[in-house]
Amino acid sequence: MALRVLQGKIEGILTVSETIFDKILAGEIPCDRVYEDAHVLAFLDIFPLSRGHTLVIPKERAATLDALSDEAAAALGRVLPRICRAVQRVSGVREYNVLQNNGRGAHQAVFHVHFHVIPKPDEHTGLMLEWPSGRLEPAEARPLAEALRAALRELDPTS
């Protein structure tokens, strides 16, 4: 798949299975690194929603969170709170969103697991979204919770 973004954003060629994050991890595309260890890389988003908008990615290649290994997920879980605290301190903003999308229908644009840490300094800056919530009735909640518990037991009998 060819990637050509106008107005000086990013221009290059990616294979079908390769993402821009693979090229960043390989050092083929530069980034402004914020944090790196053996399992995780965090860097500034080049199209930020607000000052300090940071991307946090596993070095393990997986398109969606459910495909990520437990080890890579644990590494992300250890690092995300630290990145959030650093973003808060540097941006001066106490409120922020952590966003992670899985699949095209869920607005995922780069098919490599990634978390956005997005400072929310005011109502006009940062992540903007609507939340059209419904209501979960008790008669629906109980069987749904049981089905989820059963699925978890099947996926990981030790849990």
Z-matrix of the N, CA and C atoms (Angstrom, degrees):
N
C 1 1.454
C 2 1.519 1 107.21
N 3 1.282 2 117.09 1 134.41
C 4 1.460 3 120.98 2 178.92
C 5 1.512 4 109.53 3 -88.02
N 6 1.306 5 116.34 4 138.35
C 7 1.466 6 120.90 5 176.82
C 8 1.512 7 107.06 6 -116.39
N 9 1.301 8 116.47 7 113.57
C 10 1.459 9 121.64 8 177.02
C 11 1.515 10 106.67 9 -133.34
N 12 1.304 11 116.31 10 113.52
C 13 1.449 12 121.72 11 179.40
C 14 1.512 13 107.09 12 -114.99
N 15 1.303 14 116.42 13 128.64
C 16 1.461 15 121.40 14 -175.35
C 17 1.522 16 111.98 15 -79.36
N 18 1.321 17 115.03 16 176.08
C 19 1.454 18 124.29 17 176.29
C 20 1.518 19 112.20 18 61.35
N 21 1.340 20 116.44 19 37.80
C 22 1.458 21 120.61 20 173.14
C 23 1.507 22 114.99 21 71.14
N 24 1.320 23 118.77 22 15.68
C 25 1.459 24 119.10 23 -177.55
C 26 1.529 25 109.40 24 -73.31
N 27 1.318 26 119.35 25 -82.45
C 28 1.459 27 122.09 26 177.97
C 29 1.517 28 107.08 27 -145.96
N 30 1.316 29 115.76 28 138.14
C 31 1.447 30 119.52 29 177.39
C 32 1.513 31 107.73 30 -136.13
N 33 1.310 32 117.77 31 132.14
C 34 1.448 33 121.38 32 179.73
C 35 1.505 34 110.24 33 177.25
N 36 1.308 35 115.73 34 -177.19
C 37 1.456 36 121.64 35 179.63
C 38 1.527 37 107.68 36 -120.02
N 39 1.313 38 115.48 37 129.90
C 40 1.459 39 121.35 38 176.17
C 41 1.517 40 108.74 39 -120.38
N 42 1.314 41 117.77 40 145.97
C 43 1.452 42 120.56 41 173.28
C 44 1.523 43 107.87 42 -76.88
N 45 1.332 44 116.20 43 170.89
C 46 1.459 45 120.44 44 -177.70
C 47 1.528 46 111.30 45 -60.15
N 48 1.333 47 117.90 46 -39.86
C 49 1.461 48 120.27 47 -176.42
C 50 1.523 49 113.50 48 -90.05
N 51 1.304 50 116.39 49 -8.09
C 52 1.461 51 120.76 50 -176.21
C 53 1.532 52 109.74 51 -95.22
N 54 1.321 53 116.23 52 143.21
C 55 1.463 54 119.96 53 177.32
C 56 1.521 55 109.23 54 -118.28
N 57 1.297 56 114.79 55 168.83
C 58 1.468 57 119.77 56 176.73
C 59 1.531 58 110.34 57 -60.66
N 60 1.339 59 117.11 58 -30.75
C 61 1.466 60 119.63 59 178.95
C 62 1.526 61 110.96 60 -68.83
N 63 1.343 62 117.83 61 -33.35
C 64 1.467 63 119.90 62 174.76
C 65 1.523 64 110.00 63 -61.05
N 66 1.324 65 116.22 64 -41.95
C 67 1.473 66 120.42 65 179.79
C 68 1.536 67 110.77 66 -67.50
N 69 1.316 68 117.30 67 -36.61
C 70 1.464 69 120.45 68 176.20
C 71 1.528 70 109.86 69 -65.52
N 72 1.331 71 116.52 70 -46.45
C 73 1.463 72 120.57 71 179.60
C 74 1.533 73 111.52 72 -61.54
N 75 1.332 74 116.81 73 -34.54
C 76 1.467 75 121.41 74 -179.68
C 77 1.526 76 112.01 75 -80.57
N 78 1.339 77 117.58 76 -5.29
C 79 1.451 78 120.87 77 -179.47
C 80 1.519 79 113.47 78 80.06
N 81 1.328 80 117.24 79 11.79
C 82 1.467 81 121.08 80 -179.12
C 83 1.523 82 112.18 81 -83.07
N 84 1.326 83 116.97 82 -22.58
C 85 1.464 84 122.60 83 175.85
C 86 1.520 85 106.11 84 -126.18
N 87 1.325 86 117.66 85 130.74
C 88 1.474 87 119.36 86 -178.77
C 89 1.526 88 111.93 87 -73.16
N 90 1.309 89 114.73 88 157.17
C 91 1.464 90 121.54 89 173.09
C 92 1.521 91 107.99 90 -148.14
N 93 1.305 92 115.34 91 161.82
C 94 1.460 93 120.44 92 175.23
C 95 1.525 94 107.39 93 -93.70
N 96 1.338 95 114.96 94 94.30
C 97 1.468 96 121.90 95 -175.22
C 98 1.522 97 110.70 96 -69.23
N 99 1.315 98 113.82 97 135.78
C 100 1.457 99 121.77 98 177.32
C 101 1.526 100 109.63 99 -106.90
N 102 1.345 101 116.38 100 -37.53
C 103 1.463 102 122.17 101 -176.94
C 104 1.521 103 107.77 102 -154.51
N 105 1.336 104 115.74 103 145.49
C 106 1.458 105 119.54 104 173.41
C 107 1.519 106 109.47 105 -154.33
N 108 1.326 107 115.27 106 138.06
C 109 1.457 108 121.73 107 169.32
C 110 1.528 109 106.92 108 -139.37
N 111 1.308 110 118.00 109 -165.70
C 112 1.465 111 121.46 110 -176.16
C 113 1.531 112 113.05 111 -65.96
N 114 1.341 113 117.55 112 -21.39
C 115 1.464 114 120.58 113 -173.05
C 116 1.520 115 115.19 114 -119.40
N 117 1.324 116 118.13 115 -17.46
C 118 1.470 117 122.57 116 -170.03
C 119 1.521 118 110.77 117 -135.92
N 120 1.329 119 115.36 118 144.09
C 121 1.455 120 121.91 119 171.00
C 122 1.519 121 107.99 120 -129.44
N 123 1.331 122 116.74 121 134.77
C 124 1.467 123 122.36 122 174.78
C 125 1.519 124 107.44 123 -123.94
N 126 1.333 125 115.80 124 136.93
C 127 1.452 126 120.67 125 -178.39
C 128 1.520 127 109.60 126 -152.04
N 129 1.330 128 115.86 127 161.15
C 130 1.457 129 120.62 128 -179.15
C 131 1.519 130 111.02 129 -70.45
N 132 1.332 131 116.13 130 137.53
C 133 1.466 132 121.92 131 175.41
C 134 1.527 133 107.74 132 -71.44
N 135 1.337 134 117.21 133 132.30
C 136 1.470 135 119.27 134 -178.57
C 137 1.527 136 112.40 135 -80.46
N 138 1.319 137 117.26 136 -8.63
C 139 1.464 138 121.83 137 173.92
C 140 1.526 139 108.14 138 -124.66
N 141 1.337 140 118.29 139 64.35
C 142 1.468 141 120.97 140 -170.43
C 143 1.523 142 113.49 141 -69.63
N 144 1.325 143 114.47 142 146.55
C 145 1.459 144 121.01 143 171.96
C 146 1.516 145 110.65 144 -82.07
N 147 1.330 146 116.74 145 -21.66
C 148 1.466 147 122.33 146 176.51
C 149 1.530 148 107.87 147 -160.43
N 150 1.323 149 115.50 148 166.13
C 151 1.470 150 121.07 149 -179.28
C 152 1.530 151 109.72 150 -63.09
N 153 1.329 152 116.32 151 125.79
C 154 1.457 153 121.03 152 -179.71
C 155 1.522 154 113.89 153 99.44
N 156 1.331 155 118.46 154 -4.44
C 157 1.473 156 122.81 155 178.78
C 158 1.525 157 108.73 156 -53.34
N 159 1.316 158 115.80 157 116.55
C 160 1.461 159 122.60 158 -173.40
C 161 1.516 160 110.63 159 -122.71
N 162 1.326 161 116.35 160 140.26
C 163 1.461 162 122.61 161 174.70
C 164 1.519 163 108.77 162 -101.49
N 165 1.331 164 116.07 163 137.97
C 166 1.461 165 122.03 164 178.79
C 167 1.521 166 106.54 165 -124.48
N 168 1.343 167 116.76 166 119.79
C 169 1.463 168 120.92 167 -175.85
C 170 1.522 169 110.89 168 -127.16
N 171 1.336 170 115.94 169 149.21
C 172 1.467 171 118.15 170 170.78
C 173 1.523 172 108.66 171 -79.21
N 174 1.300 173 116.84 172 151.63
C 175 1.458 174 119.89 173 173.61
C 176 1.528 175 110.65 174 -76.45
N 177 1.322 176 116.33 175 -21.77
C 178 1.456 177 120.70 176 174.88
C 179 1.531 178 108.69 177 -69.83
N 180 1.302 179 116.09 178 133.94
C 181 1.456 180 120.53 179 -179.55
C 182 1.536 181 109.52 180 -81.88
N 183 1.323 182 116.11 181 117.93
C 184 1.464 183 123.47 182 173.69
C 185 1.524 184 106.83 183 -153.95
N 186 1.314 185 116.64 184 136.28
C 187 1.465 186 120.06 185 -177.22
C 188 1.524 187 111.91 186 -74.57
N 189 1.335 188 116.97 187 -38.61
C 190 1.464 189 120.78 188 -175.81
C 191 1.524 190 110.28 189 -130.81
N 192 1.309 191 115.37 190 159.43
C 193 1.463 192 121.39 191 -175.40
C 194 1.524 193 112.15 192 -58.54
N 195 1.325 194 117.28 193 -38.77
C 196 1.471 195 120.31 194 -178.74
C 197 1.529 196 112.22 195 -66.26
N 198 1.331 197 117.96 196 -19.40
C 199 1.465 198 121.70 197 179.46
C 200 1.528 199 112.51 198 -90.37
N 201 1.317 200 117.07 199 -6.47
C 202 1.461 201 122.33 200 -177.07
C 203 1.532 202 110.61 201 -78.60
N 204 1.316 203 117.20 202 143.51
C 205 1.466 204 120.26 203 176.94
C 206 1.525 205 110.05 204 -68.39
N 207 1.320 206 115.72 205 156.72
C 208 1.461 207 120.63 206 177.22
C 209 1.529 208 110.80 207 -60.18
N 210 1.335 209 116.87 208 -36.47
C 211 1.460 210 120.77 209 -179.05
C 212 1.527 211 111.23 210 -65.14
N 213 1.336 212 116.77 211 -45.17
C 214 1.463 213 119.94 212 179.66
C 215 1.530 214 110.27 213 -67.15
N 216 1.331 215 116.40 214 -38.47
C 217 1.472 216 120.11 215 178.30
C 218 1.530 217 110.42 216 -63.95
N 219 1.328 218 117.07 217 -41.06
C 220 1.462 219 120.51 218 178.80
C 221 1.527 220 110.72 219 -64.29
N 222 1.326 221 117.11 220 -39.52
C 223 1.463 222 120.41 221 178.36
C 224 1.527 223 110.52 222 -62.43
N 225 1.325 224 117.18 223 -42.40
C 226 1.470 225 121.10 224 176.21
C 227 1.523 226 110.38 225 -61.71
N 228 1.341 227 116.00 226 -44.16
C 229 1.461 228 120.70 227 -179.06
C 230 1.515 229 113.16 228 -62.18
N 231 1.316 230 116.93 229 -32.81
C 232 1.470 231 120.17 230 177.70
C 233 1.522 232 111.66 231 -72.29
N 234 1.340 233 116.52 232 -34.78
C 235 1.459 234 120.99 233 -173.28
C 236 1.526 235 112.99 234 -87.00
N 237 1.324 236 118.14 235 -36.37
C 238 1.471 237 120.73 236 -174.38
C 239 1.530 238 114.09 237 -52.73
N 240 1.329 239 120.61 238 -46.66
C 241 1.472 240 118.59 239 179.48
C 242 1.527 241 113.22 240 -60.75
N 243 1.332 242 116.54 241 -36.70
C 244 1.471 243 119.84 242 178.72
C 245 1.526 244 110.96 243 -66.47
N 246 1.320 245 116.27 244 -41.59
C 247 1.471 246 120.22 245 178.25
C 248 1.526 247 109.11 246 -63.11
N 249 1.327 248 117.19 247 -42.88
C 250 1.470 249 121.03 248 178.91
C 251 1.529 250 110.88 249 -59.69
N 252 1.325 251 117.18 250 -44.47
C 253 1.464 252 120.15 251 179.58
C 254 1.527 253 111.59 252 -63.46
N 255 1.334 254 116.57 253 -39.70
C 256 1.466 255 119.98 254 178.70
C 257 1.521 256 111.09 255 -66.56
N 258 1.342 257 117.00 256 -42.29
C 259 1.460 258 120.95 257 178.51
C 260 1.532 259 109.90 258 -62.67
N 261 1.328 260 117.08 259 -42.05
C 262 1.471 261 120.12 260 177.18
C 263 1.526 262 110.88 261 -59.61
N 264 1.311 263 116.25 262 -48.21
C 265 1.465 264 120.63 263 -176.38
C 266 1.528 265 111.18 264 -62.57
N 267 1.311 266 117.42 265 -46.68
C 268 1.461 267 120.84 266 -174.84
C 269 1.528 268 111.92 267 -75.80
N 270 1.329 269 117.36 268 -37.90
C 271 1.468 270 119.85 269 -178.94
C 272 1.524 271 112.15 270 -80.26
N 273 1.335 272 116.30 271 -20.35
C 274 1.458 273 119.96 272 -176.05
C 275 1.514 274 112.91 273 75.45
N 276 1.328 275 116.78 274 12.55
C 277 1.461 276 122.35 275 -176.22
C 278 1.524 277 109.20 276 -108.22
N 279 1.310 278 117.16 277 128.26
C 280 1.475 279 121.36 278 179.38
C 281 1.528 280 112.08 279 -82.20
N 282 1.322 281 116.97 280 -32.07
C 283 1.465 282 120.52 281 -175.97
C 284 1.526 283 109.97 282 -96.76
N 285 1.323 284 115.90 283 142.19
C 286 1.464 285 120.97 284 -178.64
C 287 1.517 286 109.05 285 -158.40
N 288 1.325 287 115.48 286 162.41
C 289 1.453 288 122.25 287 173.70
C 290 1.516 289 108.78 288 -113.73
N 291 1.332 290 115.93 289 145.52
C 292 1.455 291 122.23 290 167.92
C 293 1.524 292 104.56 291 -114.38
N 294 1.330 293 115.65 292 118.16
C 295 1.462 294 121.54 293 -174.36
C 296 1.513 295 109.47 294 -119.37
N 297 1.333 296 116.15 295 136.79
C 298 1.456 297 121.77 296 177.40
C 299 1.525 298 107.22 297 -145.49
N 300 1.334 299 118.04 298 119.51
C 301 1.459 300 123.14 299 -176.90
C 302 1.525 301 110.44 300 -108.74
N 303 1.340 302 116.46 301 146.79
C 304 1.470 303 121.81 302 -178.90
C 305 1.515 304 109.98 303 -131.10
N 306 1.320 305 117.07 304 104.78
C 307 1.456 306 122.67 305 177.69
C 308 1.516 307 112.87 306 97.45
N 309 1.323 308 114.40 307 153.60
C 310 1.460 309 121.58 308 -177.62
C 311 1.522 310 111.91 309 -56.49
N 312 1.328 311 117.42 310 -42.65
C 313 1.463 312 121.07 311 -179.98
C 314 1.511 313 113.87 312 -64.87
N 315 1.335 314 116.35 313 -20.14
C 316 1.465 315 121.93 314 177.60
C 317 1.524 316 110.93 315 -100.01
N 318 1.324 317 116.43 316 17.67
C 319 1.473 318 123.90 317 174.84
C 320 1.527 319 114.32 318 74.88
N 321 1.334 320 117.39 319 22.94
C 322 1.463 321 119.00 320 175.76
C 323 1.526 322 108.13 321 -76.21
N 324 1.320 323 117.38 322 127.92
C 325 1.458 324 122.33 323 -178.63
C 326 1.535 325 111.78 324 -105.42
N 327 1.330 326 117.32 325 -33.61
C 328 1.463 327 121.87 326 177.51
C 329 1.521 328 106.45 327 -112.96
N 330 1.329 329 116.40 328 121.68
C 331 1.454 330 120.62 329 -172.78
C 332 1.524 331 112.32 330 -89.55
N 333 1.311 332 112.99 331 61.27
C 334 1.467 333 125.79 332 172.06
C 335 1.527 334 103.17 333 -144.52
N 336 1.319 335 117.44 334 128.69
C 337 1.464 336 120.47 335 -178.30
C 338 1.522 337 109.46 336 -48.47
N 339 1.318 338 116.11 337 132.66
C 340 1.459 339 120.42 338 174.48
C 341 1.519 340 110.14 339 -157.01
N 342 1.316 341 114.23 340 147.58
C 343 1.455 342 122.99 341 177.27
C 344 1.518 343 108.30 342 -112.72
N 345 1.318 344 115.80 343 136.20
C 346 1.461 345 121.50 344 172.92
C 347 1.525 346 107.33 345 -99.04
N 348 1.314 347 117.96 346 129.50
C 349 1.459 348 122.60 347 169.25
C 350 1.527 349 104.49 348 -107.25
N 351 1.340 350 115.58 349 111.80
C 352 1.458 351 121.45 350 -169.35
C 353 1.528 352 110.29 351 -121.92
N 354 1.331 353 117.74 352 107.71
C 355 1.469 354 119.81 353 176.27
C 356 1.529 355 110.39 354 -59.38
N 357 1.332 356 116.39 355 144.42
C 358 1.467 357 122.71 356 -179.77
C 359 1.527 358 108.35 357 -120.93
N 360 1.346 359 117.50 358 79.55
C 361 1.463 360 120.02 359 -174.89
C 362 1.526 361 114.32 360 -71.84
N 363 1.337 362 116.56 361 -26.62
C 364 1.460 363 119.53 362 -179.80
C 365 1.524 364 108.70 363 -161.45
N 366 1.315 365 116.41 364 178.64
C 367 1.464 366 120.57 365 -174.94
C 368 1.524 367 113.67 366 -70.39
N 369 1.339 368 118.05 367 -12.95
C 370 1.457 369 121.64 368 -176.82
C 371 1.526 370 113.34 369 -107.08
N 372 1.321 371 117.89 370 -5.30
C 373 1.465 372 122.58 371 -175.39
C 374 1.521 373 108.78 372 -125.78
N 375 1.331 374 115.81 373 147.22
C 376 1.455 375 120.04 374 -179.14
C 377 1.516 376 110.55 375 94.72
N 378 1.309 377 116.60 376 -158.79
C 379 1.458 378 121.74 377 -177.65
C 380 1.519 379 110.50 378 -72.74
N 381 1.318 380 115.38 379 131.42
C 382 1.463 381 121.48 380 177.11
C 383 1.531 382 106.51 381 -116.73
N 384 1.309 383 117.38 382 128.96
C 385 1.454 384 119.06 383 177.69
C 386 1.511 385 111.23 384 -155.45
N 387 1.318 386 112.97 385 158.29
C 388 1.461 387 120.18 386 172.16
C 389 1.519 388 106.64 387 -106.52
N 390 1.316 389 116.81 388 150.63
C 391 1.460 390 121.62 389 -177.80
C 392 1.528 391 107.67 390 -129.02
N 393 1.338 392 116.94 391 85.78
C 394 1.469 393 119.52 392 -176.82
C 395 1.533 394 111.12 393 -78.53
N 396 1.315 395 116.04 394 74.66
C 397 1.465 396 120.43 395 -174.39
C 398 1.518 397 111.66 396 -72.45
N 399 1.299 398 113.69 397 150.67
C 400 1.459 399 121.84 398 173.98
C 401 1.518 400 108.72 399 -108.29
N 402 1.329 401 116.37 400 -156.32
C 403 1.462 402 121.41 401 178.36
C 404 1.512 403 108.48 402 -130.84
N 405 1.334 404 116.75 403 131.49
C 406 1.457 405 122.35 404 177.04
C 407 1.522 406 108.02 405 -95.41
N 408 1.302 407 115.77 406 113.14
C 409 1.467 408 121.41 407 179.72
C 410 1.523 409 109.79 408 -80.45
N 411 1.351 410 118.03 409 145.24
C 412 1.469 411 120.98 410 -179.65
C 413 1.526 412 113.52 411 -54.07
N 414 1.315 413 117.96 412 -36.84
C 415 1.466 414 120.63 413 -179.48
C 416 1.531 415 111.51 414 -65.76
N 417 1.306 416 117.37 415 -26.62
C 418 1.461 417 121.85 416 177.01
C 419 1.529 418 110.61 417 -89.36
N 420 1.326 419 117.20 418 -33.31
C 421 1.458 420 121.76 419 -174.59
C 422 1.529 421 112.25 420 -66.02
N 423 1.313 422 117.02 421 -45.53
C 424 1.473 423 119.93 422 -175.68
C 425 1.526 424 112.66 423 -60.01
N 426 1.346 425 119.34 424 -52.14
C 427 1.471 426 118.04 425 179.42
C 428 1.539 427 112.93 426 -66.90
N 429 1.313 428 116.64 427 -31.91
C 430 1.457 429 119.76 428 177.97
C 431 1.524 430 110.36 429 -66.46
N 432 1.323 431 117.65 430 -45.39
C 433 1.465 432 121.52 431 177.92
C 434 1.528 433 110.69 432 -61.53
N 435 1.328 434 117.50 433 -41.39
C 436 1.463 435 121.00 434 178.51
C 437 1.525 436 111.11 435 -64.74
N 438 1.316 437 117.97 436 -40.89
C 439 1.461 438 121.33 437 178.63
C 440 1.526 439 110.38 438 -63.86
N 441 1.321 440 117.36 439 -40.18
C 442 1.461 441 120.63 440 177.40
C 443 1.527 442 111.29 441 -66.36
N 444 1.336 443 117.36 442 -41.74
C 445 1.474 444 120.09 443 177.13
C 446 1.527 445 110.50 444 -61.53
N 447 1.327 446 117.02 445 -41.59
C 448 1.469 447 120.91 446 179.36
C 449 1.528 448 110.49 447 -64.61
N 450 1.329 449 117.19 448 -41.91
C 451 1.459 450 120.36 449 178.47
C 452 1.523 451 110.56 450 -62.90
N 453 1.330 452 116.95 451 -40.12
C 454 1.464 453 120.19 452 178.00
C 455 1.528 454 111.44 453 -64.29
N 456 1.338 455 117.25 454 -40.04
C 457 1.469 456 120.12 455 177.75
C 458 1.525 457 110.63 456 -63.17
N 459 1.329 458 117.31 457 -40.33
C 460 1.458 459 121.08 458 179.24
C 461 1.527 460 111.21 459 -67.47
N 462 1.322 461 116.91 460 -39.46
C 463 1.464 462 121.13 461 -178.80
C 464 1.515 463 112.42 462 -73.18
N 465 1.336 464 116.97 463 -33.14
C 466 1.458 465 121.89 464 -179.80
C 467 1.520 466 108.84 465 -146.32
N 468 1.324 467 116.98 466 90.77
C 469 1.474 468 120.87 467 -177.42
C 470 1.526 469 113.92 468 -59.50
N 471 1.334 470 119.36 469 -17.10
C 472 1.458 471 121.26 470 180.00
C 473 1.504 472 112.85 471 -81.56
N 474 1.352 473 117.23 472 -9.71
C 475 1.472 474 118.55 473 -177.12
C 476 1.511 475 111.77 474 -88.21
